[in-house]
Amino acid sequence: MTNARPVVHGATVDDQTRCIHYRTELDVVAIRFACCDRYYPCHACHAEAETHPARQWPRDAGGEHAILCGVCRTELTIDAYRATDVCPACGAAFNPGCRLHAHLYFED
């Protein structure tokens, strides 16, 4: 983790990482993609902006800080994110429906 505020790429619609694809009150996370080391709000934003296919984080990467809370800008490890539905730093609720897309970001 660095002190610099991570940049979120893609078609964001606000400063809490919501995008044109997912913009409910609970859609406040961005994922640092393993393939390009860039934060995007979702898989569709990555697909629209990059020329390479998305690559999943490997199973053993659970300690990687790869999830950004859009509310407080805390970077969470993959394991910490997958174990909760709220940001451990600020308490912001995360969209539980994101679990349906976990296979796009993380190896099982």
PyMOL commands that set and color helices and strands:
alter all, ss='L'
color gray80, all
select helices_A, chain A and resi 43-49+59-61+78-82+96-105
alter helices_A, ss='H'
color red, helices_A
select strands_A, chain A and resi 29-32+39-40+65-69+75-77
alter strands_A, ss='S'
color yellow, strands_A
deselect
rebuild
show_as cartoon
